[in-house]
Amino acid sequence: MLKAIIFDCDGIIANTEPLHFAALTRTLAEEGIEITESEYYDEYLAFDDKGCFKMAFNKSNRPLTEEKIKQLISRKAAYFEPNLKKNLQLFPGVLSFIHLTSSKYPLAIASGARRDEILAILNFANLTEFFNGIVSTEDVVKGKPDPESFLKALSILQSQGNSSLNSENCLVIEDSIKGIKAARAAGMLCVAVTNSYKRDELSHADLIVDSLADLTLSEVESLFLKS
């Protein structure tokens, strides 16, 4: 039985991946490292900033200290945030789907983005009040595909009086391959939206839709009748 829904943020609520790509490539270019757009979507998507920089430096056989990572993350944020305010776009169907589901189930966000970035998106869309908990990159040790972020979101919801809630009652809404793997590892069902990957690349999800505008509450609830 469905009892809670956990959303990814980038690539599900807002179309921010192009903005992340631009900020990341600008920061890496200053370090003499280049990545292509196809590389970003194939290899970097769903990693948090720390994971992205570690991968890029590792592939370039470059050393990377924790202090350097902090500097890189700060620089990327300085490039990303002004573009976010100017160019933020929500995906179709997001507002109505969140309004609908929040009237019946507790909602949470589990994202590899920084908390400030998540809050900026939610504030822009007037969605902050609909979410009972937020898990950002600052809140976890391991990013997706590790299940830590989803399990932490579950723990937050459980602490709010949902004592009967468990992984089997949670639905994850994701756009990435690593996100689907994380949901699976957390023991949760997953709906994948083809905002970032092709349908055949998301085949491990329990349901695949092209847009949240196409997803009905009855479809979501029926997944738990089958499981």
C-alpha positions as CSV (number, residue, x, y, z in Angstrom):
1,M,0.0,0.0,0.0
2,L,1.3,3.4,-1.0
3,K,2.0,5.7,2.0
4,A,4.6,8.2,0.9
5,I,6.3,9.6,-2.2
6,I,9.9,10.7,-2.5
7,F,10.9,13.0,-5.4
8,D,14.3,13.7,-7.0
9,C,14.7,17.4,-7.7
10,D,16.9,18.1,-10.7
11,G,15.4,16.5,-13.8
12,I,12.1,15.8,-12.1
13,I,10.8,19.1,-10.6
14,A,12.9,21.5,-12.6
15,N,14.9,21.3,-15.8
16,T,18.2,22.2,-14.2
17,E,20.5,19.6,-15.7
18,P,21.6,22.0,-18.6
19,L,22.4,24.6,-15.9
20,H,24.4,22.1,-13.9
21,F,26.3,21.0,-17.0
22,A,27.2,24.6,-17.9
23,A,28.4,25.4,-14.4
24,L,30.4,22.2,-14.1
25,T,32.1,22.5,-17.5
26,R,33.0,26.1,-16.9
27,T,34.6,25.2,-13.5
28,L,36.4,22.2,-15.0
29,A,37.7,24.2,-18.0
30,E,39.4,26.5,-15.6
31,E,41.3,23.5,-14.4
32,G,42.2,22.4,-17.9
33,I,39.6,19.6,-18.0
34,E,36.9,19.2,-20.6
35,I,33.9,17.0,-20.7
36,T,31.3,16.7,-23.5
37,E,27.5,17.0,-23.0
38,S,27.1,13.3,-23.9
39,E,29.7,12.4,-21.3
40,Y,27.8,14.4,-18.7
41,Y,24.5,12.7,-19.3
42,D,26.1,9.2,-19.7
43,E,28.4,9.3,-16.7
44,Y,28.0,12.3,-14.4
45,L,24.2,12.7,-14.1
46,A,22.8,11.9,-10.7
47,F,26.3,12.3,-9.0
48,D,26.5,15.1,-6.5
49,D,29.1,17.9,-7.1
50,K,31.7,16.1,-5.1
51,G,31.2,12.9,-7.2
52,C,31.4,14.8,-10.4
53,F,34.7,16.5,-9.6
54,K,36.2,13.3,-8.3
55,M,35.3,11.5,-11.5
56,A,36.6,14.3,-13.8
57,F,39.9,14.5,-12.0
58,N,40.3,10.8,-11.7
59,K,39.7,10.4,-15.5
60,S,42.3,13.0,-16.1
61,N,44.8,11.3,-13.7
62,R,44.9,14.5,-11.6
63,P,45.2,14.5,-7.8
64,L,42.3,16.0,-5.8
65,T,42.3,17.0,-2.1
66,E,39.2,17.5,0.0
67,E,40.1,21.2,0.3
68,K,40.3,21.5,-3.5
69,I,36.9,19.8,-3.8
70,K,35.4,22.4,-1.5
71,Q,36.9,25.2,-3.6
72,L,35.5,23.6,-6.9
73,I,32.0,23.2,-5.4
74,S,32.0,26.8,-4.3
75,R,33.0,28.0,-7.7
76,K,30.5,25.9,-9.5
77,A,27.8,27.2,-7.1
78,A,28.8,30.8,-8.0
79,Y,28.2,30.0,-11.7
80,F,25.1,27.9,-11.2
81,E,23.0,30.1,-8.9
82,P,22.7,33.2,-11.1
83,N,21.6,31.1,-14.0
84,L,19.1,29.2,-11.9
85,K,17.3,32.5,-11.0
86,K,17.3,33.6,-14.6
87,N,16.5,30.4,-16.4
88,L,14.6,28.1,-14.1
89,Q,11.9,26.1,-15.8
90,L,9.6,23.6,-14.2
91,F,8.7,20.4,-16.1
92,P,5.1,20.0,-17.3
93,G,2.7,18.5,-14.9
94,V,4.9,19.0,-11.8
95,L,2.7,21.5,-10.0
96,S,-0.6,19.7,-10.5
97,F,1.0,16.3,-9.6
98,I,2.6,17.6,-6.4
99,H,-0.6,19.4,-5.4
100,L,-2.7,16.3,-6.0
101,T,-0.4,13.8,-4.2
102,S,0.4,16.0,-1.2
103,S,-3.3,16.1,-0.4
104,K,-3.2,12.4,0.3
105,Y,0.4,11.4,1.1
106,P,3.4,12.9,2.8
107,L,6.1,14.0,0.3
108,A,9.9,14.3,0.6
109,I,12.8,15.2,-1.6
110,A,16.0,13.2,-1.9
111,S,18.4,14.9,-4.2
112,G,22.1,15.1,-4.9
113,A,21.8,18.9,-5.2
114,R,22.9,21.3,-2.5
115,R,20.2,22.4,-0.1
116,D,20.3,26.0,-1.2
117,E,19.7,24.9,-4.8
118,I,16.7,22.7,-3.8
119,L,15.2,25.5,-1.7
120,A,15.6,28.0,-4.5
121,I,13.7,25.8,-6.8
122,L,10.9,25.1,-4.3
123,N,10.6,28.7,-3.4
124,F,10.4,29.8,-7.0
125,A,7.6,27.3,-7.6
126,N,5.8,28.0,-4.3
127,L,6.2,24.3,-3.5
128,T,8.1,24.4,-0.2
129,E,5.0,23.8,2.0
130,F,4.1,20.6,0.2
131,F,7.2,18.7,1.3
132,N,7.6,17.2,4.7
133,G,11.4,16.6,4.4
134,I,14.4,17.4,2.2
135,V,17.6,15.4,1.9
136,S,20.4,17.1,0.1
137,T,24.0,16.3,-0.7
138,E,25.1,17.9,2.6
139,D,23.0,15.3,4.5
140,V,24.5,12.1,3.2
141,V,27.9,10.4,3.0
142,K,27.2,8.4,-0.2
143,G,25.3,9.8,-3.2
144,K,23.2,7.8,-5.6
145,P,23.3,4.9,-6.7
146,D,23.8,4.3,-2.9
147,P,20.3,4.2,-1.2
148,E,21.3,6.5,1.7
149,S,19.4,9.6,0.5
150,F,16.1,7.7,0.1
151,L,16.5,5.8,3.4
152,K,17.2,9.1,5.1
153,A,14.1,10.7,3.6
154,L,12.2,7.6,4.8
155,S,13.6,8.2,8.3
156,I,12.5,11.8,8.3
157,L,9.0,10.9,7.3
158,Q,8.9,8.1,10.0
159,S,9.9,10.6,12.7
160,Q,6.9,12.8,11.8
161,G,4.4,10.3,13.1
162,N,4.3,7.9,10.2
163,S,5.5,4.9,12.3
164,S,3.9,2.3,10.1
165,L,5.8,3.6,7.0
166,N,8.5,1.4,5.6
167,S,10.4,1.1,2.3
168,E,7.8,-1.1,0.7
169,N,5.2,1.7,1.2
170,C,7.4,4.4,-0.6
171,L,7.4,5.4,-4.2
172,V,10.4,7.2,-5.7
173,I,10.1,9.4,-8.7
174,E,13.4,9.7,-10.6
175,D,14.8,10.6,-14.0
176,S,18.2,8.9,-13.8
177,I,19.6,5.4,-14.0
178,K,21.6,5.8,-10.8
179,G,18.5,7.2,-9.1
180,I,16.5,4.1,-10.1
181,K,19.3,1.8,-8.8
182,A,19.3,3.8,-5.5
183,A,15.5,3.4,-5.2
184,R,15.8,-0.4,-5.8
185,A,18.6,-0.7,-3.3
186,A,16.4,1.1,-0.7
187,G,13.6,-1.5,-1.4
188,M,11.3,1.1,-2.9
189,L,9.2,1.1,-6.1
190,C,10.2,3.7,-8.7
191,V,8.5,5.7,-11.4
192,A,11.0,7.0,-14.0
193,V,10.3,10.1,-16.2
194,T,12.1,10.3,-19.5
195,N,13.3,13.9,-18.9
196,S,17.0,12.9,-19.0
197,Y,17.3,9.4,-20.5
198,K,15.6,7.4,-23.2
199,R,12.8,5.0,-22.2
200,D,14.9,1.9,-22.8
201,E,17.6,3.1,-20.5
202,L,15.2,3.3,-17.6
203,S,13.9,-0.2,-18.0
204,H,14.6,-1.2,-14.4
205,A,11.9,1.3,-13.1
206,D,8.5,-0.1,-12.2
207,L,6.7,2.4,-14.5
208,I,8.1,4.7,-17.1
209,V,6.3,7.9,-18.2
210,D,7.3,10.7,-20.6
211,S,5.9,13.4,-18.3
212,L,4.3,13.8,-14.8
213,A,1.5,15.4,-16.8
214,D,0.8,11.8,-18.1
215,L,0.8,10.2,-14.6
216,T,-2.4,9.7,-12.7
217,L,-2.7,8.9,-9.0
218,S,-4.6,5.7,-9.8
219,E,-1.6,4.5,-11.9
220,V,0.7,5.2,-9.0
221,E,-1.5,3.5,-6.4
222,S,-2.0,0.4,-8.7
223,L,1.7,-0.3,-8.6
224,F,1.4,-1.2,-5.0
225,L,-1.5,-3.6,-5.6
226,K,0.8,-5.6,-8.0
227,S,3.8,-5.7,-5.7
